Amino acid sequence: MEKLKAIKEIVSKIIREEEHARLDRVHFKEYGDFSLNFEVVYFVTQPDYNTYMDVQERINQEMFRQFAEEGIEFAYPTQTLFLQRSG
């Protein structure tokens, strides 16, 4: 539960500190098959695509960095396949 609350706080702070972004909301939205899904909505305040991509990249990189510091891992799609040899 503490990590769920920390995620919301970390992401909110990162976006609020980004010069060209305006935070709308961060919510723990739903349970995925193998993940806990958050919805994050922010607006880039400059109408330039390159600025948008730069802002998005900085936010994503900072989330990755801070999550690693906090021991918060991203869910990656995985599949286990069991093979049985006949005969």
C-alpha positions in Angstrom: 0.0 0.0 0.0 2.9 2.4 0.8 4.4 1.9 -2.6 1.0 2.6 -4.3 0.8 5.9 -2.5 4.5 6.6 -3.3 3.9 6.1 -7.0 1.2 8.7 -7.1 3.4 11.2 -5.1 6.5 10.6 -7.2 4.7 10.9 -10.5 2.8 14.0 -9.4 6.0 15.7 -8.2 7.9 14.9 -11.4 5.2 16.4 -13.6 4.7 19.5 -11.4 8.5 20.2 -11.6 8.5 19.9 -15.4 8.6 23.5 -16.8 6.4 22.8 -19.9 3.9 20.4 -18.3 0.7 20.9 -16.3 -0.5 18.0 -14.2 -4.2 17.1 -14.4 -4.4 13.8 -12.4 -2.6 10.6 -11.3 -4.8 7.7 -10.1 -4.4 4.0 -9.4 -6.9 3.0 -12.0 -7.2 -0.8 -12.2 -5.8 -4.2 -11.7 -4.3 -5.6 -14.9 -3.7 -9.3 -15.5 -0.2 -9.0 -14.1 0.1 -5.4 -13.2 -1.3 -2.5 -11.2 -2.3 0.2 -13.7 -2.2 3.9 -13.1 -3.7 6.6 -15.3 -1.5 9.7 -15.6 -2.8 12.8 -17.4 -0.8 16.0 -18.0 -0.8 18.7 -20.6 2.3 20.0 -22.4 2.0 23.7 -22.4 3.9 24.4 -25.7 2.2 23.5 -29.0 5.4 22.1 -30.5 5.8 18.4 -31.2 9.5 18.3 -30.4 8.8 20.0 -27.1 6.1 17.5 -26.4 8.5 14.6 -27.0 11.2 16.2 -24.9 8.8 16.7 -22.0 7.5 13.1 -22.3 11.0 11.7 -22.4 12.2 13.7 -19.4 9.1 12.6 -17.3 9.5 9.0 -18.3 13.3 8.9 -17.6 12.8 10.6 -14.2 10.0 8.1 -13.3 12.3 5.2 -14.2 15.1 6.7 -12.1 13.0 7.4 -9.1 11.1 4.2 -9.2 14.4 2.3 -9.3 15.6 4.3 -6.2 12.4 3.3 -4.4 12.5 -0.4 -5.4 9.4 0.0 -7.6 9.5 -2.3 -10.6 7.7 -2.0 -13.9 5.6 -5.0 -15.0 6.9 -6.5 -18.3 4.7 -8.9 -20.2 6.0 -12.4 -19.7 4.7 -15.9 -20.6 5.8 -19.3 -19.5 5.5 -22.2 -21.9 5.8 -25.8 -20.7 6.7 -28.3 -23.3 6.2 -32.0 -22.9 8.1 -34.5 -25.0 6.0 -37.5 -26.0 7.3 -40.9 -26.7 
